[in-house]
Amino acid sequence: MPESRHVEYCQRNVPDRARSRLERLPDTTREKRCLQRCGTCYSSPFVVVDGDLRVGSDHDELVGALGGEAGERE
């Protein structure tokens, strides 16, 4: 069985509908107040997976790349 990834995201960067999709992933997800990536947070949708920054054009793309179900576009 593959190990669970650790997915972290800033509470201000991820809208509610994307947050609910992230929480349904089979991975460990953590919402944090701040991930100390302010420049990225202000400019792009992002998550941090096992310590690696992942940036996308929108949160739907990010969740899909993590294997989550597609949702409505952000």
Summary of the structure (lengths in Angstrom):
residues: 74
radius of gyration: 11.3
end to end distance: 32.2
largest distance: 36.4
contacts: 198
relative contact order: 0.26
helix: 28%
strand: 24%
